[in-house]
Amino acid sequence: MGVGGTAIQRIRYGLTGLAFVFLMVLIGTAVTSNEEKPPANEVTDIAETPSDPLAELGVAPGSGAENEAGPPAKR
């Protein structure tokens, strides 16, 4: 075998390594997702969370009223 066999072997080793890393991340995610959830009676205040943080900071391209006005009038 010449250079071609070595290149194929390196590609195979690389893909095997990527598959191994992917499986390890998948297993790690499955293990850490079983964390204890907060109690059901604990109230989280959703009303205080901003609906559009960019608009509150004033960096949005326009206000909600301008965007909801509809298409521009035909000339």
N, CA, C and O atoms as a Tripos MOL2 file, in Angstrom:
@<TRIPOS>MOLECULE
protein
  300   299    75     0     0
PROTEIN
NO_CHARGES

@<TRIPOS>ATOM
      1 N           0.8370   -1.1840    0.0000 N.3       1 MET1
      2 CA          0.0000    0.0000    0.0000 C.3       1 MET1
      3 C           0.8710    1.2330    0.0000 C.2       1 MET1
      4 O           1.9250    1.2880    0.6340 O.2       1 MET1
      5 N           0.4050    2.1950   -0.7160 N.am      2 GLY2
      6 CA          1.1530    3.4310   -0.8070 C.3       2 GLY2
      7 C           0.5190    4.5070    0.0360 C.2       2 GLY2
      8 O           0.0270    4.2570    1.1370 O.2       2 GLY2
      9 N           0.5400    5.6910   -0.4950 N.am      3 VAL3
     10 CA          0.0080    6.8550    0.2160 C.3       3 VAL3
     11 C          -1.5020    6.7660    0.3560 C.2       3 VAL3
     12 O          -2.0490    7.2330    1.3550 O.2       3 VAL3
     13 N          -2.1910    6.1800   -0.6190 N.am      4 GLY4
     14 CA         -3.6480    6.1030   -0.5960 C.3       4 GLY4
     15 C          -4.1740    5.3230    0.5930 C.2       4 GLY4
     16 O          -5.1610    5.7250    1.2090 O.2       4 GLY4
     17 N          -3.5250    4.2080    0.9270 N.am      5 GLY5
     18 CA         -3.9670    3.4030    2.0630 C.3       5 GLY5
     19 C          -3.7780    4.1250    3.3800 C.2       5 GLY5
     20 O          -4.6080    4.0030    4.2820 O.2       5 GLY5
     21 N          -2.6990    4.8730    3.5010 N.am      6 THR6
     22 CA         -2.4470    5.6220    4.7250 C.3       6 THR6
     23 C          -3.4580    6.7430    4.9060 C.2       6 THR6
     24 O          -3.9090    7.0050    6.0210 O.2       6 THR6
     25 N          -3.8150    7.4030    3.8100 N.am      7 ALA7
     26 CA         -4.7900    8.4890    3.8830 C.3       7 ALA7
     27 C          -6.1580    7.9530    4.2920 C.2       7 ALA7
     28 O          -6.8470    8.5630    5.1100 O.2       7 ALA7
     29 N          -6.5500    6.8170    3.7260 N.am      8 ILE8
     30 CA         -7.8390    6.2170    4.0810 C.3       8 ILE8
     31 C          -7.8330    5.8110    5.5530 C.2       8 ILE8
     32 O          -8.8280    5.9870    6.2560 O.2       8 ILE8
     33 N          -6.7230    5.2770    6.0070 N.am      9 GLN9
     34 CA         -6.6270    4.8520    7.4030 C.3       9 GLN9
     35 C          -6.7150    6.0530    8.3400 C.2       9 GLN9
     36 O          -7.3610    5.9690    9.3840 O.2       9 GLN9
     37 N          -6.0850    7.1570    7.9910 N.am     10 ARG10
     38 CA         -6.1660    8.3650    8.8220 C.3      10 ARG10
     39 C          -7.5810    8.9170    8.8560 C.2      10 ARG10
     40 O          -8.0570    9.3540    9.9040 O.2      10 ARG10
     41 N          -8.2560    8.8980    7.7100 N.am     11 ILE11
     42 CA         -9.6500    9.3710    7.6660 C.3      11 ILE11
     43 C         -10.5220    8.4840    8.5480 C.2      11 ILE11
     44 O         -11.3710    8.9830    9.2860 O.2      11 ILE11
     45 N         -10.3180    7.1790    8.4730 N.am     12 ARG12
     46 CA        -11.1040    6.2440    9.2820 C.3      12 ARG12
     47 C         -10.8620    6.4850   10.7740 C.2      12 ARG12
     48 O         -11.8050    6.4870   11.5650 O.2      12 ARG12
     49 N          -9.6030    6.6870   11.1560 N.am     13 TYR13
     50 CA         -9.2960    6.9740   12.5650 C.3      13 TYR13
     51 C          -9.9180    8.3030   12.9990 C.2      13 TYR13
     52 O         -10.4220    8.4130   14.1160 O.2      13 TYR13
     53 N          -9.8860    9.2930   12.1410 N.am     14 GLY14
     54 CA        -10.4680   10.5920   12.4720 C.3      14 GLY14
     55 C         -11.9700   10.5110   12.6650 C.2      14 GLY14
     56 O         -12.5090   11.0780   13.6160 O.2      14 GLY14
     57 N         -12.6500    9.8060   11.7650 N.am     15 LEU15
     58 CA        -14.1000    9.6610   11.8930 C.3      15 LEU15
     59 C         -14.4790    8.8340   13.1150 C.2      15 LEU15
     60 O         -15.4890    9.1060   13.7650 O.2      15 LEU15
     61 N         -13.6720    7.8280   13.4260 N.am     16 THR16
     62 CA        -13.9190    7.0420   14.6370 C.3      16 THR16
     63 C         -13.7520    7.9030   15.8760 C.2      16 THR16
     64 O         -14.5290    7.7870   16.8240 O.2      16 THR16
     65 N         -12.7490    8.7610   15.8770 N.am     17 GLY17
     66 CA        -12.5450    9.6700   17.0050 C.3      17 GLY17
     67 C         -13.6920   10.6450   17.1630 C.2      17 GLY17
     68 O         -14.1470   10.9060   18.2770 O.2      17 GLY17
     69 N         -14.1670   11.1940   16.0320 N.am     18 LEU18
     70 CA        -15.3060   12.1090   16.0890 C.3      18 LEU18
     71 C         -16.5570   11.4090   16.6130 C.2      18 LEU18
     72 O         -17.3050   11.9850   17.4030 O.2      18 LEU18
     73 N         -16.7840   10.1840   16.1810 N.am     19 ALA19
     74 CA        -17.9390    9.4230   16.6690 C.3      19 ALA19
     75 C         -17.8180    9.1660   18.1700 C.2      19 ALA19
     76 O         -18.8090    9.2460   18.8960 O.2      19 ALA19
     77 N         -16.6120    8.8600   18.6320 N.am     20 PHE20
     78 CA        -16.3940    8.6230   20.0540 C.3      20 PHE20
     79 C         -16.6760    9.8830   20.8710 C.2      20 PHE20
     80 O         -17.3340    9.8200   21.9090 O.2      20 PHE20
     81 N         -16.1780   11.0250   20.4020 N.am     21 VAL21
     82 CA        -16.4150   12.2870   21.1120 C.3      21 VAL21
     83 C         -17.9030   12.6120   21.1180 C.2      21 VAL21
     84 O         -18.4370   13.0540   22.1360 O.2      21 VAL21
     85 N         -18.5780   12.3980   19.9920 N.am     22 PHE22
     86 CA        -20.0110   12.6590   19.9200 C.3      22 PHE22
     87 C         -20.7730   11.7990   20.9250 C.2      22 PHE22
     88 O         -21.6650   12.2940   21.6150 O.2      22 PHE22
     89 N         -20.4260   10.5200   21.0110 N.am     23 LEU23
     90 CA        -21.0980    9.6430   21.9610 C.3      23 LEU23
     91 C         -20.8220   10.0540   23.4040 C.2      23 LEU23
     92 O         -21.7110    9.9820   24.2520 O.2      23 LEU23
     93 N         -19.6030   10.4810   23.6840 N.am     24 MET24
     94 CA        -19.2770   10.9150   25.0490 C.3      24 MET24
     95 C         -20.0780   12.1660   25.4310 C.2      24 MET24
     96 O         -20.5720   12.2710   26.5530 O.2      24 MET24
     97 N         -20.2030   13.1060   24.4970 N.am     25 VAL25
     98 CA        -20.9910   14.3100   24.7740 C.3      25 VAL25
     99 C         -22.4540   13.9480   24.9500 C.2      25 VAL25
    100 O         -23.1250   14.4910   25.8270 O.2      25 VAL25
    101 N         -22.9560   13.0400   24.1320 N.am     26 LEU26
    102 CA        -24.3490   12.6080   24.2420 C.3      26 LEU26
    103 C         -24.6160   11.9420   25.5910 C.2      26 LEU26
    104 O         -25.6440   12.1980   26.2180 O.2      26 LEU26
    105 N         -23.7110   11.1030   26.0300 N.am     27 ILE27
    106 CA        -23.8710   10.4350   27.3360 C.3      27 ILE27
    107 C         -23.7530   11.4600   28.4660 C.2      27 ILE27
    108 O         -24.5090   11.4010   29.4350 O.2      27 ILE27
    109 N         -22.8240   12.3830   28.3480 N.am     28 GLY28
    110 CA        -22.6730   13.4180   29.3710 C.3      28 GLY28
    111 C         -23.9050   14.2940   29.4900 C.2      28 GLY28
    112 O         -24.3000   14.6780   30.5900 O.2      28 GLY28
    113 N         -24.5070   14.6060   28.3570 N.am     29 THR29
    114 CA        -25.7280   15.4120   28.3750 C.3      29 THR29
    115 C         -26.8690   14.6420   29.0200 C.2      29 THR29
    116 O         -27.6490   15.2120   29.7830 O.2      29 THR29
    117 N         -26.9720   13.3660   28.7230 N.am     30 ALA30
    118 CA        -28.0440   12.5570   29.3120 C.3      30 ALA30
    119 C         -27.8720   12.4370   30.8230 C.2      30 ALA30
    120 O         -28.8570   12.4330   31.5610 O.2      30 ALA30
    121 N         -26.6490   12.3400   31.2780 N.am     31 VAL31
    122 CA        -26.4010   12.1950   32.7180 C.3      31 VAL31
    123 C         -26.6930   13.5010   33.4470 C.2      31 VAL31
    124 O         -27.3040   13.4880   34.5150 O.2      31 VAL31
    125 N         -26.2650   14.6240   32.8830 N.am     32 THR32
    126 CA        -26.4610   15.9000   33.5650 C.3      32 THR32
    127 C         -27.8760   16.4430   33.4250 C.2      32 THR32
    128 O         -28.2550   17.3360   34.1830 O.2      32 THR32
    129 N         -28.6710   15.9380   32.4840 N.am     33 SER33
    130 CA        -30.0410   16.4380   32.3380 C.3      33 SER33
    131 C         -30.9710   15.8790   33.4020 C.2      33 SER33
    132 O         -32.1040   16.3460   33.5240 O.2      33 SER33
    133 N         -30.5390   14.9110   34.1640 N.am     34 ASN34
    134 CA        -31.3560   14.3270   35.2230 C.3      34 ASN34
    135 C         -31.1920   15.0720   36.5350 C.2      34 ASN34
    136 O         -31.3820   14.4910   37.6030 O.2      34 ASN34
    137 N         -30.8430   16.3440   36.4730 N.am     35 GLU35
    138 CA        -30.6940   17.1290   37.6890 C.3      35 GLU35
    139 C         -32.0550   17.3430   38.3330 C.2      35 GLU35
    140 O         -33.0940   17.2190   37.6860 O.2      35 GLU35
    141 N         -32.0270   17.6650   39.6100 N.am     36 GLU36
    142 CA        -33.2610   17.8620   40.3520 C.3      36 GLU36
    143 C         -33.9730   19.1210   39.8620 C.2      36 GLU36
    144 O         -33.3690   20.1880   39.7480 O.2      36 GLU36
    145 N         -35.2400   18.9800   39.5790 N.am     37 LYS37
    146 CA        -36.0350   20.1090   39.1030 C.3      37 LYS37
    147 C         -36.5800   20.8910   40.2980 C.2      37 LYS37
    148 O         -36.7460   20.3210   41.3760 O.2      37 LYS37
    149 N         -36.8660   22.2110   40.1230 N.am     38 PRO38
    150 CA        -37.4300   22.9830   41.2310 C.3      38 PRO38
    151 C         -38.8220   22.4750   41.5970 C.2      38 PRO38
    152 O         -39.5190   21.9220   40.7460 O.2      38 PRO38
    153 N         -39.2300   22.6530   42.8390 N.am     39 PRO39
    154 CA        -40.5630   22.1980   43.2620 C.3      39 PRO39
    155 C         -41.6700   22.8720   42.4580 C.2      39 PRO39
    156 O         -41.5280   24.0110   42.0110 O.2      39 PRO39
    157 N         -42.7630   22.1560   42.2850 N.am     40 ALA40
    158 CA        -43.8730   22.6620   41.4800 C.3      40 ALA40
    159 C         -44.5630   23.8470   42.1480 C.2      40 ALA40
    160 O         -45.1440   24.6820   41.4550 O.2      40 ALA40
    161 N         -44.5150   23.9420   43.4780 N.am     41 ASN41
    162 CA        -45.2040   25.0320   44.1540 C.3      41 ASN41
    163 C         -44.3810   26.3180   44.1780 C.2      41 ASN41
    164 O         -44.8750   27.3550   44.6190 O.2      41 ASN41
    165 N         -43.1260   26.2640   43.7080 N.am     42 GLU42
    166 CA        -42.3020   27.4720   43.6700 C.3      42 GLU42
    167 C         -42.7690   28.3500   42.5100 C.2      42 GLU42
    168 O         -42.8250   27.8990   41.3660 O.2      42 GLU42
    169 N         -43.1010   29.5890   42.8090 N.am     43 VAL43
    170 CA        -43.6390   30.4900   41.8060 C.3      43 VAL43
    171 C         -42.4900   31.2780   41.1780 C.2      43 VAL43
    172 O         -41.6720   31.8780   41.8760 O.2      43 VAL43
    173 N         -42.4480   31.2630   39.8630 N.am     44 THR44
    174 CA        -41.4850   32.0930   39.1420 C.3      44 THR44
    175 C         -42.2550   33.2210   38.4920 C.2      44 THR44
    176 O         -43.3000   32.9960   37.8830 O.2      44 THR44
    177 N         -41.7550   34.4110   38.6160 N.am     45 ASP45
    178 CA        -42.4540   35.5880   38.1070 C.3      45 ASP45
    179 C         -42.0970   35.7900   36.6390 C.2      45 ASP45
    180 O         -41.0560   36.3580   36.3080 O.2      45 ASP45
    181 N         -42.9700   35.3200   35.7780 N.am     46 ILE46
    182 CA        -42.7360   35.4420   34.3460 C.3      46 ILE46
    183 C         -43.0470   36.8600   33.8650 C.2      46 ILE46
    184 O         -42.4980   37.3080   32.8580 O.2      46 ILE46
    185 N         -43.9130   37.5580   34.5700 N.am     47 ALA47
    186 CA        -44.2990   38.8940   34.1320 C.3      47 ALA47
    187 C         -43.1320   39.8700   34.1860 C.2      47 ALA47
    188 O         -43.1170   40.8490   33.4400 O.2      47 ALA47
    189 N         -42.1620   39.6260   35.0450 N.am     48 GLU48
    190 CA        -41.0380   40.5390   35.1640 C.3      48 GLU48
    191 C         -39.9830   40.3220   34.0920 C.2      48 GLU48
    192 O         -39.1310   41.1870   33.8900 O.2      48 GLU48
    193 N         -40.0190   39.1960   33.4030 N.am     49 THR49
    194 CA        -39.0290   38.9610   32.3630 C.3      49 THR49
    195 C         -39.4010   39.7830   31.1350 C.2      49 THR49
    196 O         -40.5680   39.8000   30.7440 O.2      49 THR49
    197 N         -38.4500   40.4570   30.5230 N.am     50 PRO50
    198 CA        -38.7670   41.2960   29.3700 C.3      50 PRO50
    199 C         -39.1710   40.4530   28.1670 C.2      50 PRO50
    200 O         -38.5960   39.3950   27.9120 O.2      50 PRO50
    201 N         -40.1630   40.9360   27.4340 N.am     51 SER51
    202 CA        -40.5980   40.1940   26.2600 C.3      51 SER51
    203 C         -39.6640   40.4420   25.0840 C.2      51 SER51
    204 O         -39.4590   39.5530   24.2570 O.2      51 SER51
    205 N         -39.0970   41.6420   25.0010 N.am     52 ASP52
    206 CA        -38.1600   41.9640   23.9340 C.3      52 ASP52
    207 C         -37.0280   42.8000   24.5200 C.2      52 ASP52
    208 O         -37.1460   44.0230   24.5940 O.2      52 ASP52
    209 N         -35.9420   42.1690   24.9360 N.am     53 PRO53
    210 CA        -34.8710   42.8970   25.6190 C.3      53 PRO53
    211 C         -34.2350   43.9750   24.7500 C.2      53 PRO53
    212 O         -33.8020   45.0020   25.2730 O.2      53 PRO53
    213 N         -34.1660   43.7680   23.4390 N.am     54 LEU54
    214 CA        -33.5690   44.7910   22.5700 C.3      54 LEU54
    215 C         -34.4330   46.0420   22.5120 C.2      54 LEU54
    216 O         -33.9090   47.1540   22.4570 O.2      54 LEU54
    217 N         -35.7440   45.8740   22.5240 N.am     55 ALA55
    218 CA        -36.6360   47.0280   22.5050 C.3      55 ALA55
    219 C         -36.5380   47.8070   23.8140 C.2      55 ALA55
    220 O         -36.6030   49.0360   23.8140 O.2      55 ALA55
    221 N         -36.3810   47.0960   24.9240 N.am     56 GLU56
    222 CA        -36.2530   47.7840   26.2100 C.3      56 GLU56
    223 C         -34.9670   48.5870   26.2920 C.2      56 GLU56
    224 O         -34.9290   49.6360   26.9340 O.2      56 GLU56
    225 N         -33.9140   48.1040   25.6470 N.am     57 LEU57
    226 CA        -32.6480   48.8350   25.6460 C.3      57 LEU57
    227 C         -32.6350   49.9660   24.6300 C.2      57 LEU57
    228 O         -31.7650   50.8350   24.6720 O.2      57 LEU57
    229 N         -33.5930   49.9530   23.7230 N.am     58 GLY58
    230 CA        -33.6770   51.0020   22.7200 C.3      58 GLY58
    231 C         -32.7980   50.7570   21.5070 C.2      58 GLY58
    232 O         -32.5000   51.6890   20.7600 O.2      58 GLY58
    233 N         -32.3800   49.5160   21.2990 N.am     59 VAL59
    234 CA        -31.5320   49.2210   20.1520 C.3      59 VAL59
    235 C         -32.2680   48.4520   19.0660 C.2      59 VAL59
    236 O         -31.6540   48.0360   18.0830 O.2      59 VAL59
    237 N         -33.5700   48.2570   19.2240 N.am     60 ALA60
    238 CA        -34.3580   47.5650   18.2210 C.3      60 ALA60
    239 C         -34.5450   48.4850   17.0210 C.2      60 ALA60
    240 O         -34.5310   49.7070   17.1760 O.2      60 ALA60
    241 N         -34.7170   47.9240   15.8340 N.am     61 PRO61
    242 CA        -34.8520   48.7530   14.6400 C.3      61 PRO61
    243 C         -36.1430   49.5670   14.5810 C.2      61 PRO61
    244 O         -36.2790   50.4210   13.7050 O.2      61 PRO61
    245 N         -37.0540   49.3380   15.4470 N.am     62 GLY62
    246 CA        -38.2890   50.1130   15.4810 C.3      62 GLY62
    247 C         -39.1320   49.6620   16.6530 C.2      62 GLY62
    248 O         -38.9080   48.5840   17.2030 O.2      62 GLY62
    249 N         -40.0960   50.4730   17.0370 N.am     63 SER63
    250 CA        -40.9570   50.0770   18.1540 C.3      63 SER63
    251 C         -42.0030   49.0970   17.6640 C.2      63 SER63
    252 O         -42.1920   48.9300   16.4590 O.2      63 SER63
    253 N         -42.6750   48.4580   18.5870 N.am     64 GLY64
    254 CA        -43.6900   47.4810   18.2360 C.3      64 GLY64
    255 C         -44.8510   48.1030   17.4860 C.2      64 GLY64
    256 O         -45.4170   47.4620   16.6010 O.2      64 GLY64
    257 N         -45.2280   49.3460   17.8160 N.am     65 ALA65
    258 CA        -46.3430   50.0020   17.1470 C.3      65 ALA65
    259 C         -46.0180   50.2450   15.6790 C.2      65 ALA65
    260 O         -46.8920   50.1110   14.8230 O.2      65 ALA65
    261 N         -44.7830   50.5980   15.3810 N.am     66 GLU66
    262 CA        -44.4040   50.8300   13.9910 C.3      66 GLU66
    263 C         -44.4100   49.5270   13.2050 C.2      66 GLU66
    264 O         -44.8020   49.5100   12.0390 O.2      66 GLU66
    265 N         -43.9850   48.4480   13.8240 N.am     67 ASN67
    266 CA        -43.9180   47.1700   13.1350 C.3      67 ASN67
    267 C         -45.2880   46.5510   12.9380 C.2      67 ASN67
    268 O         -45.4750   45.7850   11.9930 O.2      67 ASN67
    269 N         -46.2550   46.8540   13.7950 N.am     68 GLU68
    270 CA        -47.5860   46.2760   13.7070 C.3      68 GLU68
    271 C         -48.5450   47.1130   12.8630 C.2      68 GLU68
    272 O         -49.7160   46.7560   12.7370 O.2      68 GLU68
    273 N         -48.0840   48.1920   12.2980 N.am     69 ALA69
    274 CA        -48.9530   49.0780   11.5430 C.3      69 ALA69
    275 C         -49.4050   48.4570   10.2280 C.2      69 ALA69
    276 O         -50.3960   48.9080    9.6530 O.2      69 ALA69
    277 N         -48.7220   47.4540    9.7440 N.am     70 GLY70
    278 CA        -49.1050   46.8080    8.5010 C.3      70 GLY70
    279 C         -48.2460   47.2810    7.3460 C.2      70 GLY70
    280 O         -47.2910   48.0320    7.5380 O.2      70 GLY70
    281 N         -48.5860   46.8420    6.1530 N.am     71 PRO71
    282 CA        -47.7760   47.2260    4.9840 C.3      71 PRO71
    283 C         -47.9680   48.7100    4.6580 C.2      71 PRO71
    284 O         -48.9960   49.2880    5.0090 O.2      71 PRO71
    285 N         -47.0050   49.3230    4.0000 N.am     72 PRO72
    286 CA        -47.1440   50.7350    3.6440 C.3      72 PRO72
    287 C         -48.2400   50.9310    2.6080 C.2      72 PRO72
    288 O         -48.5340   50.0310    1.8210 O.2      72 PRO72
    289 N         -48.8330   52.0980    2.6170 N.am     73 ALA73
    290 CA        -49.9190   52.4120    1.6910 C.3      73 ALA73
    291 C         -49.3760   52.4800    0.2670 C.2      73 ALA73
    292 O         -48.2420   52.9000    0.0380 O.2      73 ALA73
    293 N         -50.2100   52.0570   -0.6880 N.am     74 LYS74
    294 CA        -49.8050   52.1070   -2.0930 C.3      74 LYS74
    295 C         -49.9030   53.5370   -2.5910 C.2      74 LYS74
    296 O         -50.7710   54.3020   -2.1700 O.2      74 LYS74
    297 N         -49.0090   53.8780   -3.4830 N.am     75 ARG75
    298 CA        -49.0070   55.2420   -4.0280 C.3      75 ARG75
    299 C         -49.7090   55.3080   -5.3280 C.2      75 ARG75
    300 O         -49.8020   56.3800   -5.9260 O.2      75 ARG75
@<TRIPOS>BOND
     1     1     2 1
     2     2     3 1
     3     3     4 2
     4     3     5 am
     5     5     6 1
     6     6     7 1
     7     7     8 2
     8     7     9 am
     9     9    10 1
    10    10    11 1
    11    11    12 2
    12    11    13 am
    13    13    14 1
    14    14    15 1
    15    15    16 2
    16    15    17 am
    17    17    18 1
    18    18    19 1
    19    19    20 2
    20    19    21 am
    21    21    22 1
    22    22    23 1
    23    23    24 2
    24    23    25 am
    25    25    26 1
    26    26    27 1
    27    27    28 2
    28    27    29 am
    29    29    30 1
    30    30    31 1
    31    31    32 2
    32    31    33 am
    33    33    34 1
    34    34    35 1
    35    35    36 2
    36    35    37 am
    37    37    38 1
    38    38    39 1
    39    39    40 2
    40    39    41 am
    41    41    42 1
    42    42    43 1
    43    43    44 2
    44    43    45 am
    45    45    46 1
    46    46    47 1
    47    47    48 2
    48    47    49 am
    49    49    50 1
    50    50    51 1
    51    51    52 2
    52    51    53 am
    53    53    54 1
    54    54    55 1
    55    55    56 2
    56    55    57 am
    57    57    58 1
    58    58    59 1
    59    59    60 2
    60    59    61 am
    61    61    62 1
    62    62    63 1
    63    63    64 2
    64    63    65 am
    65    65    66 1
    66    66    67 1
    67    67    68 2
    68    67    69 am
    69    69    70 1
    70    70    71 1
    71    71    72 2
    72    71    73 am
    73    73    74 1
    74    74    75 1
    75    75    76 2
    76    75    77 am
    77    77    78 1
    78    78    79 1
    79    79    80 2
    80    79    81 am
    81    81    82 1
    82    82    83 1
    83    83    84 2
    84    83    85 am
    85    85    86 1
    86    86    87 1
    87    87    88 2
    88    87    89 am
    89    89    90 1
    90    90    91 1
    91    91    92 2
    92    91    93 am
    93    93    94 1
    94    94    95 1
    95    95    96 2
    96    95    97 am
    97    97    98 1
    98    98    99 1
    99    99   100 2
   100    99   101 am
   101   101   102 1
   102   102   103 1
   103   103   104 2
   104   103   105 am
   105   105   106 1
   106   106   107 1
   107   107   108 2
   108   107   109 am
   109   109   110 1
   110   110   111 1
   111   111   112 2
   112   111   113 am
   113   113   114 1
   114   114   115 1
   115   115   116 2
   116   115   117 am
   117   117   118 1
   118   118   119 1
   119   119   120 2
   120   119   121 am
   121   121   122 1
   122   122   123 1
   123   123   124 2
   124   123   125 am
   125   125   126 1
   126   126   127 1
   127   127   128 2
   128   127   129 am
   129   129   130 1
   130   130   131 1
   131   131   132 2
   132   131   133 am
   133   133   134 1
   134   134   135 1
   135   135   136 2
   136   135   137 am
   137   137   138 1
   138   138   139 1
   139   139   140 2
   140   139   141 am
   141   141   142 1
   142   142   143 1
   143   143   144 2
   144   143   145 am
   145   145   146 1
   146   146   147 1
   147   147   148 2
   148   147   149 am
   149   149   150 1
   150   150   151 1
   151   151   152 2
   152   151   153 am
   153   153   154 1
   154   154   155 1
   155   155   156 2
   156   155   157 am
   157   157   158 1
   158   158   159 1
   159   159   160 2
   160   159   161 am
   161   161   162 1
   162   162   163 1
   163   163   164 2
   164   163   165 am
   165   165   166 1
   166   166   167 1
   167   167   168 2
   168   167   169 am
   169   169   170 1
   170   170   171 1
   171   171   172 2
   172   171   173 am
   173   173   174 1
   174   174   175 1
   175   175   176 2
   176   175   177 am
   177   177   178 1
   178   178   179 1
   179   179   180 2
   180   179   181 am
   181   181   182 1
   182   182   183 1
   183   183   184 2
   184   183   185 am
   185   185   186 1
   186   186   187 1
   187   187   188 2
   188   187   189 am
   189   189   190 1
   190   190   191 1
   191   191   192 2
   192   191   193 am
   193   193   194 1
   194   194   195 1
   195   195   196 2
   196   195   197 am
   197   197   198 1
   198   198   199 1
   199   199   200 2
   200   199   201 am
   201   201   202 1
   202   202   203 1
   203   203   204 2
   204   203   205 am
   205   205   206 1
   206   206   207 1
   207   207   208 2
   208   207   209 am
   209   209   210 1
   210   210   211 1
   211   211   212 2
   212   211   213 am
   213   213   214 1
   214   214   215 1
   215   215   216 2
   216   215   217 am
   217   217   218 1
   218   218   219 1
   219   219   220 2
   220   219   221 am
   221   221   222 1
   222   222   223 1
   223   223   224 2
   224   223   225 am
   225   225   226 1
   226   226   227 1
   227   227   228 2
   228   227   229 am
   229   229   230 1
   230   230   231 1
   231   231   232 2
   232   231   233 am
   233   233   234 1
   234   234   235 1
   235   235   236 2
   236   235   237 am
   237   237   238 1
   238   238   239 1
   239   239   240 2
   240   239   241 am
   241   241   242 1
   242   242   243 1
   243   243   244 2
   244   243   245 am
   245   245   246 1
   246   246   247 1
   247   247   248 2
   248   247   249 am
   249   249   250 1
   250   250   251 1
   251   251   252 2
   252   251   253 am
   253   253   254 1
   254   254   255 1
   255   255   256 2
   256   255   257 am
   257   257   258 1
   258   258   259 1
   259   259   260 2
   260   259   261 am
   261   261   262 1
   262   262   263 1
   263   263   264 2
   264   263   265 am
   265   265   266 1
   266   266   267 1
   267   267   268 2
   268   267   269 am
   269   269   270 1
   270   270   271 1
   271   271   272 2
   272   271   273 am
   273   273   274 1
   274   274   275 1
   275   275   276 2
   276   275   277 am
   277   277   278 1
   278   278   279 1
   279   279   280 2
   280   279   281 am
   281   281   282 1
   282   282   283 1
   283   283   284 2
   284   283   285 am
   285   285   286 1
   286   286   287 1
   287   287   288 2
   288   287   289 am
   289   289   290 1
   290   290   291 1
   291   291   292 2
   292   291   293 am
   293   293   294 1
   294   294   295 1
   295   295   296 2
   296   295   297 am
   297   297   298 1
   298   298   299 1
   299   299   300 2
@<TRIPOS>SUBSTRUCTURE
     1 MET1         2 RESIDUE 1 A MET
     2 GLY2         6 RESIDUE 1 A GLY
     3 VAL3        10 RESIDUE 1 A VAL
     4 GLY4        14 RESIDUE 1 A GLY
     5 GLY5        18 RESIDUE 1 A GLY
     6 THR6        22 RESIDUE 1 A THR
     7 ALA7        26 RESIDUE 1 A ALA
     8 ILE8        30 RESIDUE 1 A ILE
     9 GLN9        34 RESIDUE 1 A GLN
    10 ARG10       38 RESIDUE 1 A ARG
    11 ILE11       42 RESIDUE 1 A ILE
    12 ARG12       46 RESIDUE 1 A ARG
    13 TYR13       50 RESIDUE 1 A TYR
    14 GLY14       54 RESIDUE 1 A GLY
    15 LEU15       58 RESIDUE 1 A LEU
    16 THR16       62 RESIDUE 1 A THR
    17 GLY17       66 RESIDUE 1 A GLY
    18 LEU18       70 RESIDUE 1 A LEU
    19 ALA19       74 RESIDUE 1 A ALA
    20 PHE20       78 RESIDUE 1 A PHE
    21 VAL21       82 RESIDUE 1 A VAL
    22 PHE22       86 RESIDUE 1 A PHE
    23 LEU23       90 RESIDUE 1 A LEU
    24 MET24       94 RESIDUE 1 A MET
    25 VAL25       98 RESIDUE 1 A VAL
    26 LEU26      102 RESIDUE 1 A LEU
    27 ILE27      106 RESIDUE 1 A ILE
    28 GLY28      110 RESIDUE 1 A GLY
    29 THR29      114 RESIDUE 1 A THR
    30 ALA30      118 RESIDUE 1 A ALA
    31 VAL31      122 RESIDUE 1 A VAL
    32 THR32      126 RESIDUE 1 A THR
    33 SER33      130 RESIDUE 1 A SER
    34 ASN34      134 RESIDUE 1 A ASN
    35 GLU35      138 RESIDUE 1 A GLU
    36 GLU36      142 RESIDUE 1 A GLU
    37 LYS37      146 RESIDUE 1 A LYS
    38 PRO38      150 RESIDUE 1 A PRO
    39 PRO39      154 RESIDUE 1 A PRO
    40 ALA40      158 RESIDUE 1 A ALA
    41 ASN41      162 RESIDUE 1 A ASN
    42 GLU42      166 RESIDUE 1 A GLU
    43 VAL43      170 RESIDUE 1 A VAL
    44 THR44      174 RESIDUE 1 A THR
    45 ASP45      178 RESIDUE 1 A ASP
    46 ILE46      182 RESIDUE 1 A ILE
    47 ALA47      186 RESIDUE 1 A ALA
    48 GLU48      190 RESIDUE 1 A GLU
    49 THR49      194 RESIDUE 1 A THR
    50 PRO50      198 RESIDUE 1 A PRO
    51 SER51      202 RESIDUE 1 A SER
    52 ASP52      206 RESIDUE 1 A ASP
    53 PRO53      210 RESIDUE 1 A PRO
    54 LEU54      214 RESIDUE 1 A LEU
    55 ALA55      218 RESIDUE 1 A ALA
    56 GLU56      222 RESIDUE 1 A GLU
    57 LEU57      226 RESIDUE 1 A LEU
    58 GLY58      230 RESIDUE 1 A GLY
    59 VAL59      234 RESIDUE 1 A VAL
    60 ALA60      238 RESIDUE 1 A ALA
    61 PRO61      242 RESIDUE 1 A PRO
    62 GLY62      246 RESIDUE 1 A GLY
    63 SER63      250 RESIDUE 1 A SER
    64 GLY64      254 RESIDUE 1 A GLY
    65 ALA65      258 RESIDUE 1 A ALA
    66 GLU66      262 RESIDUE 1 A GLU
    67 ASN67      266 RESIDUE 1 A ASN
    68 GLU68      270 RESIDUE 1 A GLU
    69 ALA69      274 RESIDUE 1 A ALA
    70 GLY70      278 RESIDUE 1 A GLY
    71 PRO71      282 RESIDUE 1 A PRO
    72 PRO72      286 RESIDUE 1 A PRO
    73 ALA73      290 RESIDUE 1 A ALA
    74 LYS74      294 RESIDUE 1 A LYS
    75 ARG75      298 RESIDUE 1 A ARG
